[in-house]
Amino acid sequence: MSLTIQEIPTKDAPMALLLIADPSEDKIRSYLPGSKCFVASREGVVVGACVVQALGVGAHELMAIAVHPDHQRAGYGTALLKHVIELFRASGARRLEVGTGTFGYQLAFYQRQGFRVDHIDRDFFVLNYPEPIFEDGIQLFDMLRLTLRYPEQEA
Ligand SMILES: CC(C)(COP(=O)(O)OP(=O)(O)OC[C@H]1O[C@@H](n2cnc3c(N)ncnc32)[C@H](O)[C@@H]1OP(=O)(O)O)[C@@H](O)C(=O)NCCC(=O)NCCS
């Protein structure tokens, strides 16, 4: 597997891919400016993407991460996530946060890289999206907040 991961200008963010992770294009467009976008490519074809937004001093949030359905379960999502984790570690970040509405396999995907459950943002998806969101036939209501702390930066 030869995977290339690079940061690209947010204006070139692959919207179709990001919509797999976040169903609202308006919402994605609202956080893209000021965020960083990373893409994973194989033989010149973009197979995965993620967006990271600065939250404040030393804190960042992974706003969306997705791998094209034809390429899932091949380790690309993990490679992209690890790349981002190490990049922000090297930049001196204290923590990386992520919110997920799906408490299924995505939870293990994040926990495997050291993310820990922080809290539940109750009714987040009802209050922040104009339309109900369904995943695997289940309506999303609450957002599970996870945090990866960089212990070497914690004073
Ligand atoms: C989450 C996502 C980015 C993971 O990317 P990926 O390239 O498929 O993940 P990896 O191949 O690195 O898989 C890592 C582990 O995650 C779990 N996993 C990933 N996809 C899974 C699936 N469809 N079903 C069950 N487990 C899955 C597995 O434990 C997997 O390890 P394994 O294959 O050794 O069992 C990708 O599945 C995706 O785009 N999902 C839809 C969008 C989404 O849910 N984004 C996150 C929003 S919170």
The ligand as an SDF file (V2000), in Angstrom:
LIG
                    3D

 48 50  0  0  0  0  0  0  0  0999 V2000
  -14.4800    5.8720    9.8770 C   0  0  0  0  0  0  0  0  0  0  0  0
  -13.6310    5.7200    8.6040 C   0  0  0  0  0  0  0  0  0  0  0  0
  -12.9860    7.0590    8.2570 C   0  0  0  0  0  0  0  0  0  0  0  0
  -12.5390    4.6770    8.8910 C   0  0  0  0  0  0  0  0  0  0  0  0
  -11.7050    4.6000    7.7490 O   0  0  0  0  0  0  0  0  0  0  0  0
  -11.2220    3.1860    7.1950 P   0  0  0  0  0  0  0  0  0  0  0  0
  -10.1470    3.4000    6.2050 O   0  0  0  0  0  0  0  0  0  0  0  0
  -12.4070    2.4190    6.7600 O   0  0  0  0  0  0  0  0  0  0  0  0
  -10.6550    2.5420    8.5460 O   0  0  0  0  0  0  0  0  0  0  0  0
   -9.4950    1.4890    8.7180 P   0  0  0  0  0  0  0  0  0  0  0  0
   -9.3990    0.5800    7.5310 O   0  0  0  0  0  0  0  0  0  0  0  0
   -8.2870    2.1920    9.1280 O   0  0  0  0  0  0  0  0  0  0  0  0
  -10.1330    0.6450    9.8990 O   0  0  0  0  0  0  0  0  0  0  0  0
   -9.7390    0.7580   11.2290 C   0  0  0  0  0  0  0  0  0  0  0  0
  -10.7240   -0.0350   12.0740 C   0  0  0  0  0  0  0  0  0  0  0  0
  -11.9770    0.6350   12.1680 O   0  0  0  0  0  0  0  0  0  0  0  0
  -13.0010   -0.3510   12.2180 C   0  0  0  0  0  0  0  0  0  0  0  0
  -13.8500   -0.2310   11.0320 N   0  0  0  0  0  0  0  0  0  0  0  0
  -13.6410    0.5700    9.9750 C   0  0  0  0  0  0  0  0  0  0  0  0
  -14.6700    0.4660    9.1140 N   0  0  0  0  0  0  0  0  0  0  0  0
  -15.5320   -0.4120    9.6500 C   0  0  0  0  0  0  0  0  0  0  0  0
  -16.7840   -0.9180    9.2480 C   0  0  0  0  0  0  0  0  0  0  0  0
  -17.3810   -0.5300    8.1110 N   0  0  0  0  0  0  0  0  0  0  0  0
  -17.4090   -1.8290   10.0420 N   0  0  0  0  0  0  0  0  0  0  0  0
  -16.8310   -2.2340   11.1920 C   0  0  0  0  0  0  0  0  0  0  0  0
  -15.6350   -1.7620   11.6370 N   0  0  0  0  0  0  0  0  0  0  0  0
  -15.0090   -0.8680   10.8690 C   0  0  0  0  0  0  0  0  0  0  0  0
  -12.3490   -1.7030   12.2390 C   0  0  0  0  0  0  0  0  0  0  0  0
  -12.1370   -2.0650   13.5870 O   0  0  0  0  0  0  0  0  0  0  0  0
  -11.0600   -1.3950   11.5420 C   0  0  0  0  0  0  0  0  0  0  0  0
  -10.0330   -2.2920   11.8630 O   0  0  0  0  0  0  0  0  0  0  0  0
  -10.0200   -3.7580   11.1840 P   0  0  0  0  0  0  0  0  0  0  0  0
  -10.3400   -3.5800    9.7240 O   0  0  0  0  0  0  0  0  0  0  0  0
   -8.6150   -4.2160   11.4440 O   0  0  0  0  0  0  0  0  0  0  0  0
  -11.0520   -4.5480   11.9200 O   0  0  0  0  0  0  0  0  0  0  0  0
  -14.4600    5.1990    7.4030 C   0  0  0  0  0  0  0  0  0  0  0  0
  -15.0160    3.9400    7.7240 O   0  0  0  0  0  0  0  0  0  0  0  0
  -15.5550    6.1290    6.9560 C   0  0  0  0  0  0  0  0  0  0  0  0
  -15.3360    6.9790    6.1150 O   0  0  0  0  0  0  0  0  0  0  0  0
  -16.7780    5.9670    7.5110 N   0  0  0  0  0  0  0  0  0  0  0  0
  -17.9070    6.8010    7.1210 C   0  0  0  0  0  0  0  0  0  0  0  0
  -17.7370    8.2300    7.6280 C   0  0  0  0  0  0  0  0  0  0  0  0
  -17.6300    8.2860    9.1350 C   0  0  0  0  0  0  0  0  0  0  0  0
  -18.3240    7.6020    9.8730 O   0  0  0  0  0  0  0  0  0  0  0  0
  -16.6930    9.1320    9.5930 N   0  0  0  0  0  0  0  0  0  0  0  0
  -16.4610    9.3620   10.9950 C   0  0  0  0  0  0  0  0  0  0  0  0
  -17.5000   10.3070   11.5010 C   0  0  0  0  0  0  0  0  0  0  0  0
  -17.5100   10.2870   13.2650 S   0  0  0  0  0  0  0  0  0  0  0  0
  1  2  1  0
  2  3  1  0
  2  4  1  0
  2 36  1  0
  4  5  1  0
  5  6  1  0
  6  7  2  0
  6  8  1  0
  6  9  1  0
  9 10  1  0
 10 11  2  0
 10 12  1  0
 10 13  1  0
 13 14  1  0
 14 15  1  0
 15 16  1  0
 15 30  1  0
 16 17  1  0
 17 18  1  0
 17 28  1  0
 18 19  1  0
 18 27  1  0
 19 20  2  0
 20 21  1  0
 21 22  1  0
 21 27  2  0
 22 23  1  0
 22 24  2  0
 24 25  1  0
 25 26  2  0
 26 27  1  0
 28 29  1  0
 28 30  1  0
 30 31  1  0
 31 32  1  0
 32 33  2  0
 32 34  1  0
 32 35  1  0
 36 37  1  0
 36 38  1  0
 38 39  2  0
 38 40  1  0
 40 41  1  0
 41 42  1  0
 42 43  1  0
 43 44  2  0
 43 45  1  0
 45 46  1  0
 46 47  1  0
 47 48  1  0
M  END
$$$$
